[in-house]
Amino acid sequence: MLTLKQRQERAARRAARIAAKHMAIRSAALGQGEAQSKGSIVMKKSQVKVGSEYVAKVSGKLAHIRIDRENPHGGWDATIMWSLS
């Protein structure tokens, strides 16, 4: 059984995770770049930095990703840090 302090710490960590997800969703919605007719946001190649973290739509879901390197066939290789939805 957890003590009161342990339950409070667990609740605080959970609240921080939820707040971080909401902030990432808000920043993705506000985003920077050119808007397409579908309402999605497109970043220019010059705006993407290797090693930076972004929110991107992966398989129809928002995910927090880190750009690992530029792919020689076009685009980027990235690692999914955590999923937002």
Secondary structure, 3 states (H helix, E strand, C coil): CCCHHHHHHHHHHHHHHHHHHHHHHHHHHHCCCEECCCCCEECCHHHCCCCCEEEEEECCEEEEEEEEEECCCCCEEEEEEEECC
